Amino acid sequence: MNLLSKTTLLALFVATVLLNSEVGAAPSKIGILVFDGFLTSDVTVPIEVFGAATKKEWFAGYEVVVISATKNRQVVSEEGLKLVADMTIYDEVALEVFIVPSAYEMDVFLQDKNLLDYIEKQAQSAAWLASNCSGAFLLAAAGVLDGKRATTWAGGESGLQEAYPKIKVQVDENVVVDEGVITSNGGAVSYQAAFALLGELSTAERAKEISASTQFNRLARAFKTQ
């Protein structure tokens, strides 16, 4: 066998190994926290946006999973949506992204040491953390937002600043991105935050592609014309 043939065979072997490793690789997980009383859109919006993106070849390496804040996997949203989580915070899982929702009453969660420890642990390993609405208070209680620019529900900025003075709280900003953390207002702004995060995980153009497929871009244009 001549040198050229050996080189060709070696190249084919390396290519085969790389291909097989990519095919067999576990998907990167986007974890979305849930608990009784969560505000529905804080959870359903990222499920919709990232779920749609995973259908695309360029985002097929991601998987959306729902994580319960308690050992009970069945939760009910503030608006009455019943949901069964894929796992709980007591299960071992490596997350690429961790998204925290909000509730009208956050005190019980802010005092949950197991939940705060879980958030802190994810902050050490996940590439991105995110919150919608008053979910920012959970990130803050876990120390994730110290020294960072952040926001919360519109009107709640002063409360966040008073409770956590180490945060650089931003007022009248829908979405704030700072060093691997995205915080946002809630409700419809959850869409804007999800697309901003999708843009960070892929590209701005691909985020616009999913925005168009979900018709969000038409809604944004409608408000601009009013």
trRosetta pair geometry for C-beta under 8 A, 3 or more apart (Angstrom, degrees):
i j d omega theta_ij theta_ji phi_ij phi_ji
1 5 4.8 -116 -172 85 91 133
1 6 5.8 108 131 -55 116 87
2 5 5.2 98 58 8 71 102
2 6 7.3 -134 102 -3 38 90
3 6 5.7 -57 -151 37 34 111
3 7 6.3 34 153 -21 68 107
4 7 5.7 -56 -149 36 30 111
4 8 6.3 31 153 -20 65 107
5 8 5.7 -54 -148 35 31 112
5 9 6.3 30 155 -17 65 106
6 9 5.9 -56 -147 38 30 109
6 10 6.3 31 155 -20 65 107
7 10 5.7 -55 -149 35 30 112
7 11 6.4 31 153 -20 64 106
8 11 5.8 -55 -150 35 30 111
8 12 6.4 29 153 -17 65 106
9 12 5.7 -54 -148 37 33 111
9 13 6.3 36 152 -23 66 105
10 13 5.6 -53 -148 34 32 113
10 14 6.4 30 155 -17 65 105
11 14 5.9 -54 -148 36 31 109
11 15 6.3 31 154 -18 64 108
12 15 5.7 -55 -146 38 31 112
12 16 6.3 33 155 -22 65 107
13 16 5.8 -57 -150 35 29 112
13 17 6.5 29 154 -19 64 106
14 17 5.8 -55 -150 35 32 111
14 18 6.4 29 155 -16 65 107
15 18 5.8 -57 -148 39 30 110
15 19 6.2 31 154 -20 65 108
16 19 5.7 -55 -145 36 29 112
16 20 6.2 26 158 -16 65 108
17 20 6.0 -59 -147 39 27 108
17 21 6.3 26 155 -20 64 108
18 21 5.8 -56 -147 35 30 110
18 22 6.5 28 156 -18 64 106
19 22 5.9 -58 -152 35 30 108
19 23 6.3 27 154 -17 66 108
20 23 5.7 -54 -144 37 32 111
20 24 6.1 13 163 -4 66 114
21 24 6.2 -66 -140 48 26 99
21 25 6.3 48 154 -53 62 98
22 25 5.6 -36 -148 0 30 120
25 61 7.4 -1 97 -141 119 105
27 60 7.8 -101 -114 145 116 54
27 61 5.5 174 -133 179 76 45
27 62 5.8 120 178 -143 107 9
27 63 4.0 96 103 -17 139 107
28 61 5.8 42 12 136 96 90
28 62 5.1 -38 71 -105 90 68
28 63 7.2 162 76 21 39 75
28 96 3.9 31 176 -30 109 146
28 97 7.9 72 146 -1 104 87
29 62 7.5 142 -98 -160 17 67
29 63 5.4 -33 -106 72 66 91
29 64 7.8 125 -160 -112 64 15
29 65 5.3 -13 -162 10 113 120
29 93 6.3 -62 76 167 165 113
29 94 6.8 127 30 90 118 59
29 95 5.1 -82 89 -117 102 60
29 96 6.0 148 57 11 48 86
29 97 7.6 -144 111 41 51 71
30 46 7.4 -143 149 161 127 116
30 50 5.3 -93 80 175 163 161
30 62 5.8 34 -19 -179 108 114
30 63 7.0 -174 22 87 77 39
30 64 5.0 -30 70 -105 105 64
30 65 7.1 153 74 23 50 68
30 95 7.3 85 -121 -160 18 93
30 96 6.4 -45 -73 66 60 96
30 97 4.3 -3 -124 63 77 116
30 99 7.1 25 173 -9 90 112
31 65 5.4 -25 -105 73 67 94
31 66 7.7 133 -158 -111 60 15
31 67 4.9 15 -170 -13 108 130
31 93 6.9 125 -81 110 134 133
31 95 4.3 -57 -2 -117 121 135
31 97 6.7 180 29 91 64 60
31 98 4.9 -8 69 -111 106 70
31 99 7.0 -178 95 23 54 72
31 122 7.5 -110 61 -129 139 142
31 126 8.0 -99 31 -103 112 139
32 43 5.7 120 157 -141 129 80
32 46 5.7 167 -99 88 131 129
32 47 6.5 -83 9 -63 167 85
32 64 6.7 12 -8 -171 115 95
32 65 7.3 177 22 89 75 44
32 66 5.3 -33 69 -110 96 64
32 67 6.8 159 72 20 39 81
32 99 4.7 -16 -112 65 71 110
32 101 7.3 50 -180 -35 90 104
33 38 8.0 177 115 -101 75 143
33 67 5.5 -40 -101 75 53 96
33 68 8.0 99 -159 -127 60 11
33 69 5.9 54 -171 -63 103 95
33 89 7.8 25 -122 -68 100 109
33 98 7.1 46 -33 -178 101 88
33 99 6.7 -153 13 91 80 55
33 100 5.0 8 36 -114 134 58
33 101 6.2 -150 81 12 86 83
33 135 7.9 145 65 -139 123 124
34 38 5.4 -98 -147 -4 68 156
34 43 5.8 48 -93 -111 99 148
34 66 5.6 13 -8 -177 126 103
34 67 6.9 154 19 74 77 43
34 68 5.7 -41 72 -102 90 56
34 69 6.9 -142 86 -11 39 87
34 75 4.9 176 138 54 111 154
34 83 6.1 -96 -168 91 164 133
34 85 5.6 -164 49 -80 123 114
34 101 6.8 29 -102 22 52 134
35 38 5.6 117 54 -48 61 102
35 68 6.9 112 -87 -161 58 64
35 69 4.0 -17 -78 27 111 129
35 70 6.8 95 -126 -9 90 95
35 75 5.9 -146 -160 -135 15 144
35 101 7.9 -166 26 64 83 108
35 103 7.0 -68 81 -46 105 138
35 109 6.3 142 70 -91 169 125
36 75 5.1 -140 -69 -152 57 88
36 76 5.7 23 -132 49 81 74
37 76 7.6 38 -45 89 42 73
37 77 7.1 54 -167 -162 8 35
37 78 5.2 49 -161 -73 54 80
37 103 4.3 56 122 -144 103 129
37 104 6.9 -102 177 32 111 81
37 105 6.5 -44 165 48 155 92
38 42 6.2 -119 172 66 98 121
38 43 5.7 58 133 -29 136 127
38 75 6.9 42 9 143 112 135
38 77 5.2 -64 72 -120 75 78
38 78 6.7 -130 83 -16 26 87
38 101 4.5 54 -157 101 115 140
38 102 7.1 116 -149 73 68 33
38 103 5.6 -74 -98 -75 38 92
39 42 4.7 79 77 -4 92 115
39 43 7.8 158 84 -3 52 88
39 77 6.8 74 -148 -167 10 105
39 78 5.4 -10 -95 20 54 130
39 79 7.6 65 -150 -16 51 101
39 101 6.2 -162 47 172 77 111
39 102 5.3 0 14 77 119 84
39 103 6.4 -176 -26 -98 80 40
39 104 7.5 108 -66 -38 102 72
39 132 7.7 -123 71 108 117 118
39 133 6.3 18 40 36 148 162
39 186 6.0 27 94 -171 154 141
39 187 8.0 -60 153 -66 138 55
40 43 6.5 -82 -167 43 35 96
40 44 5.6 5 162 -3 79 120
40 77 4.4 79 -77 163 78 159
40 78 6.8 -117 -27 49 80 82
40 79 4.6 -45 -26 31 129 126
40 81 5.1 100 -114 7 114 136
41 44 5.8 -61 -120 50 36 99
41 45 5.2 41 179 -30 73 111
41 132 7.9 -134 107 152 80 155
41 186 7.0 116 82 173 109 87
41 187 5.9 52 77 -136 150 30
41 188 7.4 -44 170 -68 155 36
41 190 5.2 166 140 28 97 150
42 45 6.9 -40 -130 26 10 109
42 46 7.9 -4 161 1 44 105
42 101 3.4 117 123 -140 129 100
42 102 5.5 -180 -82 25 162 77
42 132 4.1 -175 -134 78 94 137
42 133 5.9 -80 -89 17 126 118
42 135 6.7 148 -165 -32 140 131
42 186 5.8 -40 -76 -139 101 103
42 190 5.7 -149 -107 -103 43 142
43 46 6.9 -67 -159 41 29 96
43 47 6.3 27 152 -18 66 114
43 66 7.4 55 -167 -125 118 112
43 77 7.2 -137 32 -95 132 124
43 83 7.4 -86 127 -33 150 175
43 101 5.1 -34 -56 -70 85 147
44 47 5.4 -59 -146 40 35 116
44 48 6.1 38 156 -23 70 106
44 81 7.5 -58 -54 162 125 175
45 48 5.8 -56 -148 35 29 109
45 49 6.2 19 160 -12 66 110
45 132 7.7 113 54 -89 130 160
45 190 4.0 121 55 121 161 119
45 191 5.5 -115 -158 -71 126 62
45 194 5.5 -151 139 -29 98 143
46 49 5.7 -56 -135 43 35 107
46 50 5.6 13 173 0 72 113
46 64 7.6 167 134 -135 88 127
46 99 5.3 13 8 130 179 175
46 130 7.9 145 -94 93 146 140
46 190 7.0 -95 -35 171 79 105
46 194 4.8 -169 -97 -107 67 118
46 197 7.8 -1 -122 59 109 144
47 50 6.8 -63 -133 50 18 93
47 51 5.4 23 165 -24 59 122
47 64 5.9 133 -129 159 64 151
47 66 7.4 0 -91 -71 121 108
48 51 5.8 -58 -133 39 17 112
48 52 6.3 18 163 -19 59 107
48 194 8.0 46 70 156 81 170
48 214 6.5 100 146 -124 113 135
49 52 6.1 -59 -155 33 23 107
49 53 6.6 20 151 -17 61 108
49 191 6.9 153 -65 -137 130 65
49 194 3.9 122 41 147 164 136
49 195 6.5 -120 -150 -64 141 63
49 198 6.2 -120 154 -46 115 136
49 210 6.1 88 -160 145 75 134
49 214 6.7 -48 -99 -40 68 161
50 53 5.3 -50 -146 36 39 115
50 54 6.4 46 154 -27 67 99
50 59 7.9 -143 -158 165 66 139
50 62 6.8 -92 -176 126 105 134
50 64 5.0 130 104 -76 118 122
50 194 6.9 -119 -34 -165 85 110
50 198 6.7 -163 -88 -88 74 105
51 54 5.9 -49 -151 26 31 112
51 55 7.6 36 149 -23 57 98
51 64 5.5 -65 -74 15 76 150
52 55 6.0 -52 -168 21 39 114
52 56 7.8 36 142 -18 62 100
52 210 5.3 132 102 -147 119 105
52 213 6.0 170 175 100 137 128
52 214 6.1 -136 -17 -61 171 106
53 56 5.7 -53 -167 24 48 113
53 59 4.1 -37 154 98 92 167
53 62 7.1 5 106 62 108 133
53 198 5.9 -164 -72 -137 155 125
53 202 7.3 -150 -162 -23 132 146
53 206 7.6 77 -136 153 108 106
53 210 5.2 -30 -75 -87 87 146
54 59 5.4 -100 -92 118 37 100
54 60 6.2 92 -170 -114 61 40
54 62 5.4 -118 -97 80 97 87
54 63 6.7 86 -127 -97 146 40
54 64 6.7 -124 -26 -12 144 96
55 59 7.9 16 41 73 38 104
55 60 7.7 15 -164 -90 7 81
56 59 4.9 53 68 29 98 97
56 60 6.8 -134 91 -46 44 79
56 206 7.5 169 115 -160 161 110
56 209 7.5 83 -95 113 157 135
56 210 7.7 -103 -18 -74 140 99
57 60 5.5 -27 -142 -16 32 122
58 202 6.3 83 136 -141 114 126
58 206 6.0 -114 102 -124 144 143
59 62 5.4 -37 175 25 81 116
59 198 8.0 -18 -107 -153 147 99
59 201 7.6 67 -123 120 106 116
59 202 6.1 -52 -80 -75 103 135
59 206 7.3 148 -45 165 114 136
62 96 7.2 -97 -121 52 96 145
62 201 7.4 40 -73 164 150 142
65 86 4.5 -93 -159 56 89 149
65 87 6.5 9 167 19 124 107
65 93 7.1 -115 90 -176 158 157
66 83 6.7 -100 163 157 160 122
66 85 4.4 -129 115 -132 96 71
66 86 5.1 121 50 1 69 89
66 87 7.9 153 85 33 51 63
67 85 5.9 85 -134 -169 10 129
67 86 7.0 -41 -73 57 53 87
67 87 5.6 -22 -114 78 75 83
67 88 6.5 113 -169 -137 72 18
67 89 6.1 88 163 -66 112 65
67 91 7.9 -138 -134 49 98 108
67 93 7.5 -143 -96 49 127 147
68 71 7.6 93 105 -143 125 1
68 72 6.4 -131 167 87 150 51
68 73 4.9 -151 -16 -121 148 45
68 74 7.9 4 -97 14 145 19
68 75 5.9 172 -121 -35 101 120
68 85 3.8 -160 -38 20 92 159
68 87 7.3 -152 20 106 82 36
68 88 4.5 -39 66 -107 95 78
68 89 7.1 -111 90 -11 53 77
69 88 7.6 -68 43 -156 4 82
69 89 5.9 25 -135 -16 40 127
69 109 6.7 -25 173 -125 162 107
69 112 7.0 61 167 119 117 165
69 115 5.2 15 -160 -106 105 122
70 88 6.7 -67 97 -145 28 123
70 89 7.8 18 -51 24 15 105
71 88 5.6 54 -116 -164 37 172
71 90 6.0 3 -94 11 83 143
72 75 7.2 123 110 -67 98 72
72 88 7.8 106 47 -97 25 132
73 84 5.5 41 131 -165 102 73
73 85 4.4 -131 -160 52 80 89
73 86 7.8 -162 -153 42 122 10
73 87 7.4 -59 -112 -134 114 7
73 88 6.1 -106 -83 -58 78 98
74 82 6.8 -4 -170 -171 97 94
74 83 7.4 161 -150 85 53 42
74 84 5.2 -24 -95 -101 73 75
74 85 7.6 -143 -68 8 25 79
75 82 7.7 166 88 -150 40 51
75 83 5.6 -20 65 65 84 90
75 85 6.6 47 2 -32 110 106
76 80 6.5 -19 -177 -142 103 33
76 81 6.9 159 -157 77 56 42
76 82 5.3 -23 -102 -97 81 66
76 83 7.5 159 -93 19 32 74
77 80 6.5 -36 71 35 82 21
77 81 4.1 18 23 47 123 93
77 82 8.0 -125 8 -60 79 25
77 83 7.0 58 -33 -3 96 116
78 103 6.5 158 -57 -140 117 76
78 104 6.3 104 -116 -7 143 106
85 88 6.6 99 99 -75 139 61
87 91 4.1 -88 -175 46 117 151
87 93 6.2 117 92 -35 162 141
88 91 5.5 111 55 -6 64 97
89 114 6.6 129 105 142 132 98
89 115 6.3 161 0 -108 177 62
89 118 4.3 -39 -166 -107 123 164
90 114 7.8 -10 -75 176 88 131
94 125 6.8 -98 -145 144 80 136
95 98 5.0 71 127 -63 151 92
95 122 5.7 -5 55 -139 130 108
95 125 7.3 104 55 98 73 104
95 126 4.8 -18 98 -96 94 112
96 126 6.2 98 164 -148 15 79
96 127 5.3 -8 -172 20 71 109
96 128 7.1 23 142 29 68 89
96 201 7.9 87 136 -125 125 119
97 126 6.1 123 -98 -173 16 119
97 127 6.7 -40 -71 61 66 87
97 128 4.6 -7 -115 70 84 103
97 129 7.6 168 -160 -86 57 29
97 130 6.9 5 -175 3 100 110
97 197 7.1 97 -145 176 142 128
97 201 7.2 -41 -58 -81 137 134
98 119 7.3 173 133 -131 144 66
98 122 4.4 33 -24 163 163 147
98 123 7.9 -92 51 -63 137 55
98 126 5.0 -105 -6 -75 103 174
98 128 7.5 179 28 98 59 60
98 129 5.2 -16 67 -115 93 74
98 130 7.3 173 90 28 48 69
99 129 7.8 164 -84 -166 37 49
99 130 4.6 -16 -112 71 77 103
99 131 7.2 160 -164 -86 58 34
99 132 7.4 29 179 -13 101 96
99 197 7.9 4 -88 -122 116 176
100 119 7.0 23 -77 -115 137 123
100 129 7.4 15 -7 -178 106 93
100 130 7.0 -178 23 94 71 50
100 131 4.4 -21 68 -105 99 87
100 132 7.5 -167 90 22 56 65
100 135 3.9 160 116 -177 90 119
100 138 5.0 -143 173 77 147 134
100 139 6.1 180 39 -49 151 92
101 131 7.6 -178 -79 -153 13 66
101 132 5.7 -11 -127 53 56 106
101 133 7.3 19 -175 45 58 108
101 135 5.2 -163 133 -74 10 132
102 106 7.0 -49 -158 -81 75 116
102 131 7.5 84 -56 177 89 94
102 132 5.9 -111 -9 97 102 76
102 133 3.6 -87 0 90 154 114
102 134 3.9 107 -142 50 122 77
102 135 4.4 -106 -62 -36 75 76
102 153 7.0 103 -145 -52 172 115
102 186 5.7 -80 33 -84 139 137
103 106 5.7 150 63 -78 90 66
103 109 7.0 121 29 -5 128 137
103 134 7.0 -86 47 74 44 122
105 108 6.8 42 131 6 101 100
106 109 5.5 -68 -167 48 63 108
106 110 5.5 63 139 -28 90 108
106 134 5.4 -128 -52 138 142 127
106 137 5.4 75 144 77 159 140
106 138 7.1 -127 -163 -53 119 88
107 110 5.6 -60 -143 37 31 111
107 111 6.4 16 162 -9 66 111
108 111 6.2 -67 -152 43 27 103
108 112 6.7 42 147 -42 62 103
109 112 5.3 -41 -149 10 40 121
109 115 6.0 -69 -163 91 78 163
109 138 6.1 -38 131 -96 119 112
110 116 7.8 58 -159 -69 38 118
110 137 6.1 -46 -88 138 121 110
110 138 6.7 -126 -89 -95 70 63
110 141 4.9 -175 -147 -76 83 162
112 115 3.9 41 106 18 119 116
112 116 6.4 153 89 -15 65 86
113 116 5.7 -58 -143 41 32 109
113 117 6.0 35 157 -22 67 107
114 117 5.8 -54 -146 36 28 112
114 118 6.4 32 152 -23 62 105
115 118 5.6 -53 -151 32 32 114
115 119 6.5 31 152 -18 65 103
115 138 7.4 -65 138 -152 117 115
116 119 5.7 -51 -148 35 34 111
116 120 6.3 35 153 -18 65 106
116 138 7.5 -146 -97 -165 74 76
116 141 5.6 -87 -114 120 121 103
116 142 4.7 -172 -159 -90 77 85
117 120 5.7 -55 -147 38 31 112
117 121 6.3 35 152 -22 65 106
117 142 7.9 -161 -56 -128 16 103
118 121 5.6 -54 -150 34 30 113
118 122 6.5 29 153 -17 64 105
119 122 5.8 -54 -149 37 32 109
119 123 6.4 38 150 -26 64 104
119 129 7.7 82 -167 -140 87 137
119 138 6.3 -175 -83 152 164 97
119 139 6.6 -145 176 -106 136 51
119 142 3.9 -100 96 -85 121 166
119 144 6.6 -86 149 -38 107 130
120 123 5.5 -51 -151 29 32 117
120 124 7.0 33 151 -22 61 102
120 142 4.6 -154 -59 -174 80 103
120 143 6.3 39 -107 46 106 105
120 144 7.2 -147 -100 -59 57 89
121 124 5.9 -57 -161 29 35 112
121 125 7.0 -4 156 8 66 110
122 125 6.3 -80 -148 51 35 89
122 126 4.7 14 174 -10 82 124
122 129 6.6 117 118 -93 107 109
123 126 6.7 -40 -96 41 21 99
123 129 5.7 -16 -100 -45 77 147
123 142 6.7 160 -19 130 138 123
123 143 7.8 -159 62 84 168 82
123 144 4.8 -146 -101 -108 144 103
126 129 6.0 103 89 -62 130 78
127 180 6.4 -130 163 -139 49 110
128 180 5.5 -142 -104 -167 53 70
128 181 7.3 160 -159 -88 63 32
128 182 6.8 10 -173 2 110 102
128 197 6.4 131 159 -148 153 104
128 200 6.7 120 -92 106 145 137
128 201 7.3 -84 -3 -69 151 98
129 139 6.3 138 141 -121 129 122
129 144 5.9 -78 95 -170 161 146
129 180 6.7 54 19 138 78 85
129 181 5.0 -13 69 -112 92 81
129 182 7.6 -176 95 30 47 64
130 181 7.0 164 -84 -163 46 53
130 182 4.2 -7 -114 66 96 95
130 183 7.1 -179 -156 -77 56 39
130 184 7.6 7 -174 3 97 102
130 193 6.7 138 -173 163 125 116
130 197 5.7 -28 -77 -87 152 142
131 135 3.4 -163 -163 106 100 105
131 136 4.6 159 98 -70 144 55
131 138 6.7 170 -116 54 135 98
131 139 5.1 -119 -35 -18 140 127
131 152 7.8 -24 113 -111 123 72
131 182 7.7 -179 28 96 54 60
131 183 5.1 0 58 -120 96 77
131 184 7.2 -177 92 30 58 67
132 135 5.3 56 53 19 50 131
132 184 5.5 -23 -117 71 62 98
132 185 7.6 0 -164 110 70 26
132 186 5.0 93 157 -106 95 73
132 189 7.6 158 -147 92 95 90
132 190 4.8 17 -129 -105 142 97
132 193 6.2 -179 -95 57 90 160
133 136 7.5 -147 105 -2 29 90
133 152 6.6 38 171 -177 32 68
133 153 4.5 28 -153 -71 73 97
133 184 7.5 -16 -35 96 44 69
133 185 6.3 35 -88 179 59 40
133 186 2.8 16 -66 -54 114 118
133 187 7.4 97 -74 -11 117 65
133 190 7.8 -29 -26 -70 95 101
134 137 5.3 -10 177 5 78 115
134 152 5.8 50 -103 -173 45 113
134 153 5.4 -22 -51 -14 75 117
134 156 6.3 -88 -91 166 88 173
134 186 7.4 -23 -1 -41 66 131
135 138 5.4 -42 -167 27 57 115
135 139 6.8 55 140 -15 74 98
135 152 8.0 -178 51 -133 50 85
135 183 8.0 -165 85 -136 89 84
136 139 5.5 -52 -151 39 42 111
136 140 6.0 45 149 -23 70 106
136 145 6.8 52 -172 -62 87 154
136 150 5.7 148 -153 162 126 121
136 151 6.8 -133 -77 99 162 34
136 152 4.0 -122 43 -92 138 91
136 160 6.1 -4 109 -121 123 141
136 183 4.7 58 -99 -147 115 127
137 140 5.4 -52 -144 38 33 116
137 141 6.2 37 154 -23 65 104
137 152 6.7 55 -39 -120 79 141
137 160 6.5 -126 -82 -109 80 90
137 163 7.1 13 -132 89 99 152
137 164 7.9 177 -131 -15 62 130
138 141 5.8 -50 -144 33 30 110
138 142 6.5 21 156 -11 62 108
139 142 5.9 -65 -153 43 30 107
139 144 4.2 -77 -175 61 84 128
139 145 5.2 85 122 -35 103 105
139 150 7.5 -159 92 -143 132 151
139 181 7.0 126 -174 -154 148 128
139 183 7.0 -131 47 -89 153 112
140 143 7.7 51 179 -67 32 18
140 144 7.0 -85 -72 50 25 80
140 145 4.7 -38 -93 36 69 128
140 146 8.0 117 -144 -51 64 63
140 150 7.5 179 -73 97 101 160
140 160 6.6 -177 -49 -158 162 93
140 163 7.0 86 126 104 145 109
140 164 4.2 -104 -176 -50 127 167
140 167 6.0 -48 -118 -50 113 141
141 164 7.8 -111 -65 -77 47 128
143 146 5.4 -17 -167 -14 69 121
144 148 7.8 -34 135 21 63 142
144 181 6.4 146 152 -106 107 141
145 148 5.0 -108 -160 55 58 112
145 150 4.7 -25 -148 -26 127 158
145 164 6.7 61 81 139 118 148
145 166 7.7 136 106 95 75 92
145 167 4.7 11 132 -104 114 114
145 181 6.7 -176 -98 151 71 163
145 183 7.3 32 -106 -50 126 142
146 164 7.6 -114 -85 178 67 110
146 166 4.3 -7 -137 124 79 135
146 167 6.8 -83 -102 -70 31 66
147 166 6.1 -33 -42 164 56 98
147 167 7.7 -49 9 -104 19 40
147 168 7.4 11 178 -14 26 101
148 167 6.5 -25 65 -136 67 75
148 168 6.5 -128 115 31 26 96
148 178 4.4 149 -166 107 98 134
148 179 6.1 -123 -113 44 113 112
148 181 5.8 33 172 56 163 138
149 167 8.0 104 -128 -180 17 77
149 168 4.6 -47 -92 87 58 113
149 169 8.0 144 -155 -99 53 10
149 170 5.5 44 -175 -38 97 117
149 176 5.2 -131 128 179 97 127
149 178 4.3 150 48 -58 87 148
150 160 7.4 -121 103 154 108 144
150 167 5.3 -55 40 -168 118 120
150 168 7.0 115 15 67 70 63
150 169 6.2 -42 74 -107 75 55
150 170 6.8 178 78 12 22 93
150 176 5.5 172 -128 87 27 140
150 178 6.8 -98 -62 31 68 131
150 181 7.0 -35 -93 123 105 125
150 183 4.3 54 -156 22 85 154
151 157 6.4 -37 -144 -100 75 102
151 160 7.9 136 -161 53 31 163
151 169 6.7 103 -101 -163 49 70
151 170 4.8 -61 -68 66 99 92
151 171 7.6 154 -119 -83 105 24
151 173 5.3 -153 -57 74 150 94
151 174 7.7 150 87 137 159 9
151 175 7.6 -146 44 -130 131 13
151 176 4.7 132 -2 -5 100 125
151 183 5.1 167 50 111 61 110
151 184 6.6 31 78 -116 109 20
151 185 6.7 -40 128 -50 121 69
152 156 4.5 -79 104 93 117 116
152 157 6.2 169 44 -85 92 52
152 159 7.8 -84 73 71 149 95
152 160 4.7 155 -2 -52 139 144
152 169 7.6 -33 3 -141 97 109
152 183 6.7 -41 -72 169 52 123
152 185 7.4 68 133 -99 27 52
153 156 4.3 59 63 10 87 129
153 185 5.7 84 -130 -143 41 71
153 186 5.4 -16 -102 4 94 105
154 157 7.8 -8 -139 -26 33 99
154 172 7.8 61 -130 -98 97 46
154 185 5.0 17 -34 -123 88 130
156 159 5.0 -56 -166 43 69 117
156 160 5.9 72 137 -26 86 100
157 160 5.7 -57 -151 35 33 111
157 161 6.3 30 154 -18 67 107
157 169 5.1 142 -169 160 88 123
157 170 7.3 -103 -133 85 130 34
157 171 4.8 153 114 -96 173 80
158 161 5.7 -55 -147 38 33 111
158 162 6.2 32 155 -20 66 107
158 169 7.8 159 -83 114 26 155
159 162 5.8 -54 -143 37 30 109
159 163 6.2 21 160 -12 65 110
160 163 6.1 -62 -144 42 26 104
160 164 6.1 -34 175 38 65 104
160 167 6.5 -59 147 77 100 147
160 169 5.2 143 94 -109 110 135
161 164 7.1 -86 -132 65 18 65
161 165 6.7 53 174 -105 63 52
161 167 6.6 -125 -107 76 56 100
161 169 4.1 -102 -72 15 97 147
162 165 7.3 4 -146 -68 20 81
164 167 4.8 45 113 -3 108 115
170 173 4.4 -15 134 25 124 133
170 176 5.1 147 35 -87 143 141
173 176 5.3 74 114 -65 133 94
174 184 6.1 9 153 -151 64 92
174 185 5.5 -71 -145 16 59 112
174 189 4.8 -152 -163 -141 101 123
174 192 5.5 1 139 94 134 153
174 193 7.6 -140 143 -57 89 84
175 182 6.5 -9 -170 -169 98 99
175 183 7.5 163 -153 86 51 43
175 184 4.4 -12 -103 -102 72 104
175 185 7.8 -89 -61 15 56 76
175 189 6.9 -175 -54 177 86 104
175 192 5.5 -141 -35 123 130 106
175 193 4.9 175 -109 -92 116 73
175 196 5.1 157 158 -11 156 162
176 182 7.1 161 82 -152 49 51
176 183 5.2 -9 57 60 99 89
176 184 7.2 -178 19 -78 66 54
177 181 7.5 162 -152 85 46 49
177 182 5.2 -13 -101 -101 75 82
177 196 6.4 -143 -60 161 123 127
177 200 7.2 175 -140 -67 138 136
178 181 5.7 -21 70 63 74 93
182 193 5.9 143 147 -163 121 95
182 196 6.1 160 -142 103 141 118
182 197 5.3 -128 25 -77 163 98
182 200 7.5 -158 -52 1 131 150
183 193 8.0 -67 144 -128 16 131
184 189 5.3 -168 163 135 112 111
184 190 6.7 144 101 -97 135 44
184 192 6.8 171 -148 83 142 95
184 193 3.6 -103 -20 -78 162 133
184 196 7.8 154 -72 36 131 137
185 189 4.0 53 75 56 96 161
186 189 6.4 79 79 54 11 103
186 190 6.1 11 -158 -51 48 100
187 190 6.5 -176 82 -8 22 97
188 191 6.0 -31 -180 14 60 110
188 192 7.7 56 133 -9 70 97
189 192 5.1 -46 -160 35 58 115
189 193 6.2 59 143 -21 76 101
190 193 5.6 -53 -147 38 34 113
190 194 6.2 38 153 -23 66 105
191 194 5.7 -54 -147 35 31 111
191 195 6.4 25 157 -14 65 106
191 214 7.8 -163 -144 113 118 141
191 216 5.2 -174 173 -130 138 138
192 195 6.0 -58 -149 39 29 107
192 196 6.3 32 152 -22 64 106
193 196 5.6 -53 -148 34 32 113
193 197 6.4 29 154 -16 66 105
194 197 5.8 -56 -149 39 31 109
194 198 6.2 33 151 -20 65 107
195 198 5.4 -49 -142 37 35 114
195 199 6.3 42 154 -24 63 102
195 207 4.7 110 -171 179 80 112
195 208 7.8 75 -166 -73 122 41
195 210 7.0 -172 -113 81 88 107
195 211 5.4 39 -116 -73 139 109
195 216 7.1 -156 -52 98 138 155
196 199 5.7 -53 -154 32 30 115
196 200 6.8 30 148 -18 62 102
196 207 7.5 77 -79 -159 17 157
197 200 5.6 -52 -153 33 37 112
197 201 6.4 28 152 -13 68 108
198 201 5.7 -60 -145 43 34 107
198 202 6.0 -13 166 23 70 108
198 206 7.1 -127 149 107 102 92
198 207 4.4 139 97 -108 105 95
198 210 6.2 -72 155 44 164 146
199 202 6.7 -75 -131 61 24 76
199 203 6.5 -25 -152 142 65 21
199 204 4.6 34 -145 -94 119 54
199 206 7.4 158 -108 65 55 80
199 207 3.8 -44 -68 -24 82 150
202 206 4.2 -72 126 73 134 143
202 207 6.6 162 65 -47 109 78
203 206 4.8 93 54 8 81 101
203 207 7.1 -141 95 -5 43 86
204 207 5.6 -54 -150 35 34 114
204 208 6.5 37 150 -21 65 103
205 208 5.6 -52 -152 34 33 113
205 209 6.7 43 146 -27 63 99
206 209 5.2 -40 -152 24 40 119
206 210 7.0 34 153 -12 64 98
207 210 6.0 -55 -154 38 35 104
207 211 6.3 42 146 -24 66 107
208 211 5.1 -50 -144 36 36 119
208 212 6.4 39 155 -21 66 101
208 217 7.1 60 -160 -81 75 132
209 212 5.9 -55 -154 33 28 109
209 213 6.5 23 151 -16 63 108
210 213 5.5 -53 -143 38 38 111
210 214 6.2 23 160 -8 69 109
211 214 6.3 -67 -147 45 25 99
211 216 4.6 -87 -158 67 75 111
211 217 4.7 92 136 -49 103 95
211 220 7.9 -7 179 -1 125 135
212 215 7.5 33 -177 -78 32 28
212 216 7.8 -80 -59 47 20 74
212 217 5.0 -10 -88 10 60 138
215 218 5.0 -37 -172 28 76 118
215 219 6.7 80 134 -21 80 95
216 219 5.5 -54 -156 35 42 114
216 220 6.4 44 149 -21 71 103
217 220 5.6 -50 -149 35 35 113
217 221 6.5 36 152 -19 65 104
218 221 5.7 -53 -150 36 33 111
218 222 6.4 40 150 -27 64 104
219 222 5.5 -50 -150 29 33 116
219 223 6.8 29 155 -16 64 101
220 223 6.1 -56 -155 34 32 107
220 224 6.7 33 149 -21 64 107
221 224 5.5 -56 -152 33 36 114
221 225 6.6 29 155 -17 68 107
222 225 6.1 -63 -154 35 30 107
222 226 7.0 37 150 -32 63 103
223 226 5.8 -48 -154 17 38 117
